[in-house]
Amino acid sequence: MEINNSRARFDYEILDTWEAGLRLTGAEVKAVRAGSMSLKGAYITIHNDEAFLLNAHIGLYAKAIQKGYDPTQSRKLLLHKKEIKRLIGLTQQKGLTLVPLKVYSSHNKLKLEFGLGRGRSRIDKRAVIKKRDIDREIKTALSS
């Protein structure tokens, strides 16, 4: 089970990555394992020395009864204080943000891989697309 944020590596240049645990309810864990999670538009903020995942959509688990459930509520990330303080220092630099990259299962626990990203301009995005197309053409030429 792995849920990727496909736009993250296209929209941002990822400088470094980290792994964190997620604080979820039991029904949310089952929904994520069933694959009903989306990281599109999600981001990470730090408030009062705690890291939170915002705008990540976790759908309602079909067999759970939850009244007033908000699928895009903020969810706490489980990190050490030392890591959070380092992240605070890194994100204070101009143009850097924390972007969730993927959610996966590791030893029966859900983990979030996130990265420190710098936003790409439209010109940079075009260069990435061009490089990807050239690599694809080379690969097809070599295989035939």
C-alpha positions as a Markdown table, in Angstrom:
| # | Residue | x | y | z |
|---|---|---|---|---|
| 1 | Met | 0.0 | 0.0 | 0.0 |
| 2 | Glu | 1.5 | 3.3 | -1.1 |
| 3 | Ile | -0.2 | 6.6 | -1.9 |
| 4 | Asn | 2.0 | 9.1 | -3.9 |
| 5 | Asn | 1.7 | 12.8 | -4.4 |
| 6 | Ser | 2.5 | 12.9 | -8.1 |
| 7 | Arg | 2.4 | 16.7 | -8.5 |
| 8 | Ala | 4.9 | 17.3 | -5.6 |
| 9 | Arg | 8.0 | 16.4 | -7.5 |
| 10 | Phe | 6.8 | 18.3 | -10.6 |
| 11 | Asp | 5.8 | 21.5 | -8.8 |
| 12 | Tyr | 8.7 | 21.5 | -6.3 |
| 13 | Glu | 12.4 | 20.8 | -6.4 |
| 14 | Ile | 12.9 | 18.5 | -3.4 |
| 15 | Leu | 16.0 | 19.3 | -1.4 |
| 16 | Asp | 15.8 | 16.8 | 1.5 |
| 17 | Thr | 13.3 | 14.2 | 2.7 |
| 18 | Trp | 12.1 | 13.0 | 6.1 |
| 19 | Glu | 9.8 | 10.3 | 7.5 |
| 20 | Ala | 7.1 | 10.9 | 10.1 |
| 21 | Gly | 4.3 | 8.9 | 11.7 |
| 22 | Leu | 0.7 | 10.0 | 11.4 |
| 23 | Arg | -1.8 | 10.3 | 14.3 |
| 24 | Leu | -5.0 | 8.9 | 12.9 |
| 25 | Thr | -8.2 | 7.3 | 14.2 |
| 26 | Gly | -8.9 | 3.7 | 13.6 |
| 27 | Ala | -11.4 | 4.3 | 10.8 |
| 28 | Glu | -9.0 | 6.7 | 9.1 |
| 29 | Val | -6.3 | 4.0 | 9.2 |
| 30 | Lys | -8.6 | 1.5 | 7.6 |
| 31 | Ala | -9.6 | 4.0 | 4.9 |
| 32 | Val | -6.0 | 4.8 | 4.1 |
| 33 | Arg | -5.2 | 1.1 | 3.8 |
| 34 | Ala | -8.2 | 0.7 | 1.5 |
| 35 | Gly | -6.6 | 3.4 | -0.7 |
| 36 | Ser | -9.1 | 6.3 | -0.1 |
| 37 | Met | -6.5 | 9.0 | 0.6 |
| 38 | Ser | -5.3 | 11.9 | -1.6 |
| 39 | Leu | -2.3 | 14.1 | -1.0 |
| 40 | Lys | -3.2 | 16.5 | -3.8 |
| 41 | Gly | -2.9 | 20.1 | -2.5 |
| 42 | Ala | -1.7 | 18.9 | 0.9 |
| 43 | Tyr | 1.0 | 20.7 | 2.9 |
| 44 | Ile | 2.7 | 20.7 | 6.2 |
| 45 | Thr | 2.8 | 23.5 | 8.8 |
| 46 | Ile | 4.4 | 23.8 | 12.2 |
| 47 | His | 2.6 | 25.5 | 15.1 |
| 48 | Asn | 3.6 | 25.5 | 18.7 |
| 49 | Asp | 6.5 | 23.1 | 18.1 |
| 50 | Glu | 4.1 | 20.5 | 16.6 |
| 51 | Ala | 3.9 | 19.6 | 12.9 |
| 52 | Phe | 0.5 | 19.2 | 11.2 |
| 53 | Leu | -0.6 | 17.8 | 7.8 |
| 54 | Leu | -3.2 | 20.0 | 6.3 |
| 55 | Asn | -5.6 | 19.5 | 3.3 |
| 56 | Ala | -4.9 | 15.8 | 3.0 |
| 57 | His | -8.2 | 14.1 | 2.1 |
| 58 | Ile | -9.0 | 10.8 | 3.8 |
| 59 | Gly | -12.3 | 9.4 | 2.7 |
| 60 | Leu | -14.9 | 8.0 | 5.1 |
| 61 | Tyr | -14.4 | 4.3 | 5.8 |
| 62 | Ala | -17.5 | 2.5 | 4.5 |
| 63 | Lys | -18.1 | 0.4 | 7.6 |
| 64 | Ala | -17.5 | 3.1 | 10.2 |
| 65 | Ile | -20.2 | 5.3 | 11.6 |
| 66 | Gln | -18.8 | 8.8 | 12.1 |
| 67 | Lys | -21.0 | 11.8 | 12.5 |
| 68 | Gly | -19.6 | 15.1 | 11.6 |
| 69 | Tyr | -16.4 | 13.6 | 10.0 |
| 70 | Asp | -14.2 | 16.2 | 8.2 |
| 71 | Pro | -12.1 | 14.4 | 5.5 |
| 72 | Thr | -9.6 | 17.3 | 5.2 |
| 73 | Gln | -9.0 | 18.0 | 8.9 |
| 74 | Ser | -5.5 | 18.7 | 10.1 |
| 75 | Arg | -3.6 | 15.6 | 11.3 |
| 76 | Lys | -0.6 | 15.7 | 13.7 |
| 77 | Leu | 2.7 | 14.4 | 12.5 |
| 78 | Leu | 4.8 | 12.4 | 15.0 |
| 79 | Leu | 8.3 | 13.8 | 15.0 |
| 80 | His | 11.0 | 14.3 | 17.6 |
| 81 | Lys | 11.4 | 17.9 | 19.0 |
| 82 | Lys | 14.9 | 18.1 | 17.6 |
| 83 | Glu | 13.6 | 17.3 | 14.1 |
| 84 | Ile | 10.8 | 19.9 | 14.5 |
| 85 | Lys | 13.3 | 22.6 | 15.6 |
| 86 | Arg | 15.5 | 21.8 | 12.6 |
| 87 | Leu | 12.5 | 22.0 | 10.2 |
| 88 | Ile | 11.5 | 25.4 | 11.7 |
| 89 | Gly | 14.9 | 26.7 | 10.9 |
| 90 | Leu | 14.9 | 25.4 | 7.4 |
| 91 | Thr | 11.4 | 26.6 | 6.5 |
| 92 | Gln | 12.2 | 30.2 | 7.6 |
| 93 | Gln | 14.4 | 30.5 | 4.6 |
| 94 | Lys | 12.7 | 32.3 | 1.7 |
| 95 | Gly | 10.9 | 30.1 | -0.7 |
| 96 | Leu | 11.1 | 26.8 | 1.1 |
| 97 | Thr | 8.1 | 24.7 | 2.2 |
| 98 | Leu | 7.3 | 21.2 | 3.5 |
| 99 | Val | 5.5 | 19.1 | 1.0 |
| 100 | Pro | 4.1 | 15.6 | 1.6 |
| 101 | Leu | 5.4 | 13.1 | -1.0 |
| 102 | Lys | 3.9 | 9.7 | -0.1 |
| 103 | Val | 2.1 | 7.7 | 2.6 |
| 104 | Tyr | 3.1 | 4.1 | 3.0 |
| 105 | Ser | 2.9 | 1.2 | 5.5 |
| 106 | Ser | 6.0 | 0.2 | 7.5 |
| 107 | His | 5.8 | -2.5 | 10.1 |
| 108 | Asn | 2.0 | -2.1 | 10.5 |
| 109 | Lys | 2.3 | 1.6 | 11.0 |
| 110 | Leu | 1.4 | 4.4 | 8.5 |
| 111 | Lys | 4.3 | 6.6 | 7.6 |
| 112 | Leu | 4.4 | 9.9 | 5.7 |
| 113 | Glu | 7.4 | 10.8 | 3.6 |
| 114 | Phe | 7.7 | 14.6 | 3.2 |
| 115 | Gly | 10.3 | 16.8 | 1.7 |
| 116 | Leu | 11.7 | 20.3 | 1.9 |
| 117 | Gly | 10.8 | 21.8 | -1.4 |
| 118 | Arg | 11.5 | 25.0 | -3.4 |
| 119 | Gly | 8.8 | 26.0 | -5.8 |
| 120 | Arg | 9.6 | 25.7 | -9.5 |
| 121 | Ser | 8.8 | 28.3 | -12.0 |
| 122 | Arg | 6.9 | 27.7 | -15.3 |
| 123 | Ile | 10.2 | 27.6 | -17.2 |
| 124 | Asp | 11.7 | 25.0 | -14.9 |
| 125 | Lys | 8.6 | 22.9 | -15.3 |
| 126 | Arg | 8.9 | 23.0 | -19.1 |
| 127 | Ala | 12.5 | 21.9 | -18.8 |
| 128 | Val | 11.5 | 18.9 | -16.7 |
| 129 | Ile | 8.9 | 17.9 | -19.3 |
| 130 | Lys | 11.4 | 18.3 | -22.1 |
| 131 | Lys | 14.0 | 16.2 | -20.3 |
| 132 | Arg | 11.4 | 13.5 | -19.5 |
| 133 | Asp | 10.3 | 13.4 | -23.2 |
| 134 | Ile | 13.9 | 13.1 | -24.4 |
| 135 | Asp | 14.7 | 10.3 | -22.0 |
| 136 | Arg | 11.6 | 8.5 | -23.1 |
| 137 | Glu | 12.6 | 8.8 | -26.8 |
| 138 | Ile | 16.1 | 7.6 | -26.1 |
| 139 | Lys | 14.7 | 4.6 | -24.2 |
| 140 | Thr | 12.4 | 3.6 | -27.0 |
| 141 | Ala | 15.1 | 4.1 | -29.6 |
| 142 | Leu | 17.5 | 1.8 | -27.7 |
| 143 | Ser | 14.8 | -0.9 | -27.1 |
| 144 | Ser | 13.9 | -1.2 | -30.8 |
